[in-house]
């Protein structure tokens, strides 16, 4: 159980890093946070944590879990849920 929680935490950190790097890669130096959309950032973090936890629980790699239908369903559900809440 402890390994699962550690994997979920690291997956969330990796998702946050992935989201931030992707965002800042496409921005100019001035006005860095203009246009930052939290509604796309939250599903990236939470989705990475869920997929990482699912991969650790099922014993497959993160790539297999994210490329499967599970990854698509998780991200689509989170995008719709965050859009409905915010």
RAQUI-V902412 format. One line per field, one symbol per residue. burial: # if it has 24 or more other C-alpha atoms within 12 Angstrom, else .. A space follows every 50 residues. Layout:
burial->???
This chain:
burial->......######.###..##...................########### ######.....#..##...##..##..##.......
